[in-house]
Amino acid sequence: MKKSVNLVSGNISSTLFKLSLPILGTSFIQMAYNMIDMIWVGRIGSDAVAAVGTAGFFTWFGSALVFISKIGAEIGVSQSIGKKDIKEKNKYIYNSLIINIMIAIIYTIILIIFRKPLIGFFKLGNPEIVEMGINFLVIVSIGMIFSFLNPLFTGIFNASGSSKIPFLINAIGLIFNMVFDPILIFGLFGFPRLGVEGAALATISAQAIVTVIFIASFIKNGYSISLKNKKYIDKDIILKICKLGIPTAVQNCGFSFFAMILGRVVSSYGAVAIAVQKVGSQIEAISWMTAEGFAAALTAFVGQNYGANRWDRILKGYKFTMIMACTIGIFSTILLVFAGKGIFSIFIPETDAISAGAIYLRILGYSQFFMCIEITTAGAFSGLGNTVTPSWVSIILTGLRIPIALILSGMTTLELNGVWWSISGTSIVKGILLLTLFIFMVIIPNRKKFQMGIDI
């Protein structure tokens, strides 16, 4: 990684395509961790899925906190490479690691201490589900440091243009998780039957292996992981990382928090409804994780070209990435709307859950195209160093899901489906609004630079 990949020259489409493919692969690997857990846990029953899904809200919230260090590192590293400032790049790397580790430790302590009231917030009613949820949460909390470090390492490599490395490393972790999930859940080959706790142990073990390999790769590339390396510790860089990362972190924390509130609304409809929301969101992740992958590639591409003042390449890169993302969005809409029942049946083989899951996927399917527009455009904003605009758009509209869900779910013709419509409808609005803002805030004011490629 000492030798970064140049994204400011060469064919734009091939450069973005080569950068995007490993990032997409990494995104699918991250999604696959949860999907594999759901497939195997689903064989235990809806109660187990409800327990894992409830505890999963807090791991989701933790992944949102990662953005404080990850986004700041991605933007700082990519723009530093564009400016050919290696010292600044190293400062962004080391200081983001310090921030990441500190937040991970604090969050782990909070989860373990407050595990009972956190799970109790959802008022699950069934003591067995509550106990499973608490046990799952404690285990994943112990391995939370790995869940924090791995996305940061991935972001740093991606920002350097070396997206193949995190893809290969995360693939190793996925293979381990795929093998040990059924072994630990069902007690195969002499291992004890651990149920949902087995799924948690398999996941954190896989994440730990990934972290060890990432550290080895860092050392191989000439970096020292020691946090005592004082020549790179810089308070100003720490503040810049936080300034860049906090808006996106707040956005994702807000997204997680609002999802928790919706989860409580959904829990009033029973364990099957909770399972539908959890499994359905994992299936829907096919499109938004793909769009996140394109957005991550676009952030690195835009960041390097912004640092090098290559405005002409920024717009062309945005257009090309948008076409790829929107294609995925259209495909996802068709898949979820017309084949949702068959897809959902793979995860939970229960008639009631399959029927309710098909409705969830159909309703959410209508918003996939617009969601891909939103995520991709947010990636372009981030590459330019503007993480505030996409954040406030997301926070406001995602927050509106709560009152909309309460209103719609109160209608006898909609009930639980009203919650799903609140999610789908706000996603559509977010996509349209963020694209409009990008046109008026970035494209129109800089149209001469985009057209002429002038370095200003």
Steps between C-alpha positions, in 0.01 A plus 500: 500500500803725515465499124152634434302440181468809281134589428564842342602375156406230254165384367228603747256214442763226520664665803170523688395152390824342621478694826131424550498125445710405806313756712170350385635158585596624845152652547336171408731317740398731784135447407554125474612478864154607617313310230675173583425553867134558414477194277630269772331676794177497300511120517467529879181709466352849498574549870873453440492737203316757712767472772791536259322777313436697818863473617606580146367854537788575735768352276345709224527807721864411563569478128359852474753625756779356283424769244658766723845357429427322169356789300759746630777256407358425154463865406827610661706217352355530148539879485853478643593250229355735238718779639796259522542584870616169649564641847143628525370163376688321778362741759144426390568126527652498847264752657194323362624181667526678835145636472364164384648297786393748769139506380491119471615452859250751640211352300589145605491597868162671458344197327618254762397713799158596364422176310174426688331841471615528136328176402213579737431822307327297227248343742524160331275340762637147461767436770670238281545745213628764743759260644620394155526865396707593808736203455552582132566866581762421765696271268505739204592784738814315604606491135388857425859627461541278193175629350635853540851445365415296190284765326766764576778289350275432202431872452871592516593240239210608277597868527851401390354330193596154629150356524604142418682456832198551732287288268734202531545543874127531570435198276714288731288609796178420314616148416584440867156630603322285241672187630464560873149651506314166461764315704461723806126566462398133467793330674655306213823294501510474878451870572227594751164623368510874580207643302505878457811521718675279245415744221650783705817304579550402135463860388736661751759225444490569126530873563799443729678301227434781252647758741818296549551470124436874452764583761746265330428669166558843654835391640594340167430832329741685729267632770544473873176435688643642822287786631814643664626618161490865611630654179165432333266586789348837415215672685406704192469183292290339773265798488485483118420129511222564749370795299480285187377183668258620766224618260492159330524324837211708637305417185556126542450509877175684438408241241570224754313680779194563286513135393496402868190713556335341198613164635308568817190584297548181299555290816142575606391277211689196635812294436411428137486872421841555661644209302351639177660839559838348584516248216332736253757772567780249441352403163448863408866557583585346162431834337608749765825318575573495127428871482721554807779320316465727198483802731822397680680467167362836390611665825859382444489599133349844561727559799821437306385703199379783723840507668662512155244760372380269222142629488429354157562148629280557806181556298574220253570264788176598673294439185658161435453385859140623504419294191641185663318563829167580336522181295532306825207698643272408211601134520436495876156652457401230250647225721337608827161589352453186291712234671488607866302199623745246361800690632360540851411130525873420488547663840197402711299194394182609680182576304399814695850645484534431127169671423583808711857509368382505139288808574795673672729438203242616246440829682872566552569396143338812360766723660816314395577716195474823700699357789787422262491860375517630856793281609706562186450875516597499867826332397572782254428763765739321739782493247468878476525526879132586550352244737252743656250531214423130452494459878229757573289373210519148639446597865191712434325263263594185690370665817171570328452125467395484864190726487411375152522138619284574803238669284494237225516199733198642682293457186307174499567452129878512550600417861854348491534574128475870586843472666647353182344779288652766728845355428448462126338841449770696682771315305344619176495861621861482625625385161321775310597774747871412525538480121335841469734648761806355326395659172447844655788492752772331295427456130351841414746717704799307356368436150788687330763300690316176423476580131850637447695297754674815626719468809385771740 
